[in-house]
């Protein structure tokens, strides 16, 4: 597994850490196997017991049994986790206990936290978000094929001791989810953060596409505005502002990858609204500035089959 503490973004919430992956790894058929599922679900001292209980049948049957066994203390959570696996191949488990380099926040202590009992809502929200991606991309692909992976994932739940950060990060088709994360107070917050993190995985699988394809647009915006919130407002794909800083997408330590992930999230938010016949959350982002339209087009073409259902801007 890729080391987590490569870089921590300066936000009370989202963190995305990853290493470049071979593009072939992005194939949706890249299933989680028995050995990986056991590692996601059980500590080393519990794996032999799991094998005794679930070690017969086809591989998918064994993994579903592993999932049910791990969540056995909470029947509702077990059903959610098994359904998520059976539909998407995603295995939900826990992150190993570790100390985490929180950059300016110092060292953080992270502990595994199974999303059961009072934390079950986080499994409900995460599972709903990932299942909805199936529907979202099925709808999007009515217009054009999409070369994008959103499943299966290695989904790890944890809690940061006495802290609420980081909310999440992504690495090597793994998404880590903090049950005390500051961004995870609602289903919408989870849904949008999960899309942000899954985009990072696809970006890295393309050899950090955003660094090559969006650096010029991002650089022009930063050269014009620096970190000034008032100047950056039309260019920020997401309204999150870092405490004591600027928009998350334009924090100096974050770079263009976070701008790209927030842009993809804005694409998702606007298209999701249109798919549900809802009003857009404000004026279309691509219509706020020429740089936005340029970046929007590039992301759409690279990741979303060139599909753009957002109405054209007035005046062209």
N, C-alpha and C positions, 0 to 999 in steps of 0.2 A: 504494500500500500504506500502511496506517496506520502511523504512526511507532511503533516498538517501545517507546521509552523513556518511556512515559507514566507508568507506576507499576510498581515492582518490589516484590513482596511479600517480607516478611522471613522467608524460609524457605530452608534449604539444600536447595532443590529446586524445587517447583512454583511457576511464575509464570504469571499469566494477565493479559494486556494486551489490551484491545480497545476499540473505539469502538462506539456503538449503530449497529445496522444496520437497514435497512428490513425489516420482517417478511416482505415478499415474497421477500427474498433467501434465506430459509430453505427454499425449495422444494427437495426432493431432486433435481429435474431440472436444477438449476443446474450445467451441465456446464463443465468446464475446456476452454477453446478452444485453438487452435493457438498463438496468440501468448503466452498465459499459460503454456502447457506449455513452450514454448521458454525463457521467462524463468526458470521453476522449474528447468529442467534444465541450461541452458548459460549460461556467461558470454557477454558481448556478442561477443567475438572468435571464439567457437566456433559461433555460431548459423547463420552462412552455410554452414558445412560440414555441419551437421545438416540444413539444408534441402536441400542437394544430395543427401545420402544418403537422405532420407526424404520428400522433397517431392512424392510422387505417391500417389494413392489417396484413399479416404475419410478424413475428418478423424480418426476414431478409429484407423484403420490408421496414419496418419502419426504420431499421438501415441504409439502403442504402439511404433512404430519408433524414435522419439526416446528413449523410455525404455530400450529395449534397447541403443541406441547409447551412451547415457550410462553404463550399467552394464556395458558390454562387457568390461571387464577382469576381471569375476567372473561366470562363467556362472550360478552358483547364485543370486547376488544379482539378476542380470538377470531370471531366471525369476520370482523372487519379486516384483520390482517390476512386471513386465509383468502377472503374474496379478492383483496388487492393482489395477492400473489397469483391466484388462478386467472385473473383477467389480464394482468400486465407483466407478470414475472418478477415484479418488485418484491424484495424480501425486506421486511421491517424488523430491525433488531436494535441493539444498543451499541454505543461507542465505548471502547475500553477506557478505563480511568486513566487520566493523564494530566500533566501540567502543560499549559498552553501559553505560548509566547504572545501576549496581548499587545505587543508594541508599546505605545504610550500608556496603555492601561496597566502595564506590568504583567506579572505572571498570573494566569487564571488557572484554577483547579477545576477540571471537568470530571464528572462522574456519570456512569451509565444510569439511565432513568427510563425504564420501560413505561410506555404510555398506557397505563392501566389505571383503573379506579379514578381518582380525582384528575389524573392527567389524560384520561381516555379521549377527551375532546381534541387533543392534539393529533392523535391517530385518526380521529374522525375527519378533522380538517385536512390533514395531509393526504389521507386516502381519497377524500372527495376531490382535492385539487389534482392529484395524479390521474384519477379516473376521468375527470373532466377533460384533461389533455387529450385523451382518446377521442372524445366527442369533438373537441375543438379542431384537431388535425383531420379527423374524418370529414368534417364540414369544409375545412380549408381546401382539402384535396379534391373536392368536387370541381374546383376551378383549375388546378394544376398539381402535378406530383410535387411532393415536398421531401427533400433529402434532409431529414432531421430526426434525431433520436430523443425520445422522451421516456422510453422503457426498454428493458427493465432497469431498475436502479437498486443500488445497495443503500437502504435508508436507515440511518443510525440516529437514535434518540439519545439525548444526554441532558444534563443540567449543569450550569456553571454555578459553583458554590458562592453564595452571597453576591452574585452579579447577574445581570440580565443580558450580557453580551458574551460572545457573538450570537446572533440569532440563528445563523445558518452558514454553512460553507459547502463548496462542491469540489470534489477531487476524484479523478479516476472512476467516473460513473457512480460515485458515492455522494450522497447528500446527507450532511449531518444537521440535525434539528434540535434546537435548544427548547425544552419545554418551559423554560422561564424566559425565553427570548422576548425582547422588547417589541418586536414586530409582530408577535404572534398572539395578539389579543382578539382576533376575529378571523372568521373563515376567509374573508377577502384578503386580509394581510398575509395569511398563509398561502393562499392561492397565487398571489402576485409574487411573493418571495420565492416560491417554488419555481415559478416560470423563470424568474431572474437566474436562479441557480442552475437550472437545466440548460438555459442558454449558455452559461459559462462552459458547461461541459462540451457542448457542441462547438463553441468557439475554439476551445483548446484542442478539440479533436481535429480541427482544421488548421492546426499549427498556429494558433492565436491569430486568426483571420483579422480580428478587429485592429490589431497593431499595424497591419499592412494596409487595410482598406479604409479605415476611418481616421487615421492619425492626422491627415491633412485637414479634414473638417474640424476635428477636435482642436488641433493646434491653432486654427484661425480664430475659433471662439475664445480660447484661453488667451491668445495674444491680444484680443480686443478687450476682454473683460477681467482677466486675472481671476480672482476669487470673489469679486464684488457681486453680491446677491442680486442687487437691482439690475445690473447689466446682464447677468446670466439668466434671469427669470424666463425670457422667451426661449432659451436654448435647453433648459433643464427638462429632460423627459419625465422626471418624477419629482414631486414636491418635497421629498425628504431632505431636510437640512441637518447637517451634522452639528451637534451641540458645540457652540463656540467656533464654528467654522462656516462652511458654505454648502451649496447643494452637494449631495453625496456623489453625483456623477462628475463633479468637478473638483473634488478634493485632490490636492496635488499628489498625495501618496497613492491615490487610486489609479489614476491614469485612464487611458482610453477604453480599457476592457470593461470598467464599471459603467462608463458612459454607454457603451454598446449594449450591455445587459439591461440597463434601464431603458434604452431605446426599444429593445426587443419587448420588454415588459409593457411599454406604452403601446406598441403594436398589438400586443395581446389584449390589453384592456380595451382599446378602441374596437378591435374586431370582435371581441367577445360581446361588447354592447350591441354592435350591429347584428350579430348572429341572433341575439335575444330580442331584437327589435326595440332596443332601449336607446335613449338619447346618449350621445357621446358626452364624456365628462369634460365639457368645455369645448373650445374651438379645436379642430384637428391639429395635432402637434406639427404635422408637416407644413401646415399653413402659417405657422407663426414666424418663420424665418427661412430664407433660401437654404441655409446650412442644414436646417432640419429636414427639408424636402430631399436634399441630396443624400443625407445619411439614411433617411427612411427608405429611399429607393434601393440603396446598396444592401441594407439589411434584408429587405423584402426579397430581393433577387437572390441573395446568397442562401438564405435559410428557409424562406417561406414560399418558394416556387414562383416568386414575382407577383404573388397575389396581393392586390391592394383594393379592398372594397370601400375604403374611406373615400367619400366623395371628393372630387377635384376641388381645388381651392378657387375661390372667386377670383376672376381676372386671370385665370390660367394657372 
